[in-house]
Amino acid sequence: MSGLTIFFTILQVLSGLAVTVIVLMHSGKSAGLSGSISGGAETFLSKGKAKSLDAKLAKATKWFALAFVLLTLILNLI
């Protein structure tokens, strides 16, 4: 294995771990429903923060997944 292959493999493992962690950090689709049924008092500002956090997590997921796919293709070509 060359140094370049090892470098890209380490990057691929790190991006795969990042995608896994970011996906696990997403709030579930049922989080809003269970909060409304159990009487959770969410203010307008806290809902905006949650949506912006979810939007940031979605964007990060897309970029890390793209990096993972590109690294997989690069490693396949090497």
Number of C-alpha atoms within 10 A of each C-alpha: 5 7 8 11 14 12 10 16 16 13 16 20 13 14 21 17 14 17 22 14 12 16 14 11 12 16 14 9 8 8 9 13 12 11 12 11 8 8 9 11 9 11 8 8 8 11 12 11 11 13 12 12 15 15 13 14 19 14 12 16 20 13 14 20 17 14 17 21 15 13 19 15 11 13 15 9 7 9
